[in-house]
Amino acid sequence: MQVEEIAKNSQMIKSGKNLLGILNDIKRRPEDAANELEIPLNEITDIIEGKKPLTSDLVKKAIKIWPVNERDFYIIQDDCPLGVKMMSADDSKKSSRIMDRAGKPYYEYRDTAMSTVAPFRPEWILELCIVNDNDPLNPNVQWNNGHFMHQFTYFIGDVNFYYRNSDGEKKVAVMNTGDSMYITPFTPHTFTTRKGSKEHGLILALTYGGKLTGDIQQELSGLSVELGSNFALDFSSKESASASLIQYHRSIANLSINELSKRTSISVDDLNSFENTSKIPSFSQIESMANALTINIRDLLPNDKIEEKVIVSHHENGNTWFFPEDTKTYQFRELASTTALPFSKAFEISVLKSENSELDLESGLHQYVYNVGKNPIKLNWEFGNVKHDEIIRPNDSLYLKPFIKHGFSGDGKLLVLRIGGKIAGDSQRELSVVGKKNAQRAISETMQWFDPKGKN
């Protein structure tokens, strides 16, 4: 069966199970849905069983009579049914487009591997603007306004990276091959090539959505900008973050300071000092407040440290280690990262074994891979108990789904970025509370919420 046909059949099955989940949520049996949508029962059952596609006309009819959104019916299109999606350097080159700024060519953009199931938006960007100095106020430097996506950047060649710090001051970082950086959303920035470089500088700008994209952004938008903005607490310092978290959880529980004091035996003066940022509670006090508010201790803990909006990492400063320790097949080098995104990991991986058939790598994160070396690398992986392999040539890129067992062989160097997407973190914790036994139904509904024949 062709990959396209596999993907199509998989989509119909997933769409049918998604419809069953929606009917369960709004407490409709298939016969109720058929009656309200004015279609034969066998049409509904065929859709649920993945034998027939869900049409847009049927969806439009459904949203007129049920309290659901149109987008609830449409599932993510899976464009890598074998677990991996690749993009060659030649295909990347075909997507080339020149971006002008201030009337002059400034960047050449090219796409690299992207997937519909992953939040990566990675770009190959050539810096066409050449500067004579490292002055952040250079008038030839054209700035952007920042963007919604988080951004990890890997540098190749002589590139100047310009950014505004937390105080709004323009700064420049002189970057070279192997250096990397991370910037938070909406940080104004730009890049240029330094004069004297043998060729234009190049960056791999790996932008990606965090928890706020997709459904979360839609929910915030539905509330209105004014109301939704209130969810953004003050995390400018540990004191402010601690105070904001206590205030928020006390507010949503409608507990007064006096009532919280009674429940925790913490004085009113201390509670007030926690909320006016003049004092941070001890761990035992946080534990008492969490018990009183019926929440987890972690819900009242601010981030361990407040980091800069921009993190610059130079290649020579990155930690290195071998993995696996017994075979030393790979040497990992740690690249720029931030504690604000604990499920974002960036590495430069040197592949050291020309012959390696072991599937010795696996990660519970989405993975982007780019061959930054000069030699081809072989990728081996397993999906659905079937083994596959592909050659990754220089400047080729690929995406791997989480938990794919894989391995590399050859003599070269790879850039790897791993991110958690929407699942890692709180969503993972919620799924873990639901339990592995029920995870399948949580992911893709398999049965009606009750048995019409009865169940004792």
Helices and strands as residue ranges (DSSP letters): H 3-25, H 30-37, H 41-48, H 56-65, G 70-73, E 84-87, H 89-94, E 97-101, E 104-111, E 120-127, E 130-131, E 150-156, E 159-164, E 170-175, E 180-183, E 189-194, E 202-208, H 215-223, H 225-228, G 229-231, H 238-252, H 257-264, H 268-275, H 283-293, G 297-300, E 310-313, G 315-317, E 320-323, E 330-334, E 345-351, E 366-371, E 377-383, E 386-392, E 397-400, E 405-410, E 412-419, H 426-434, H 436-443
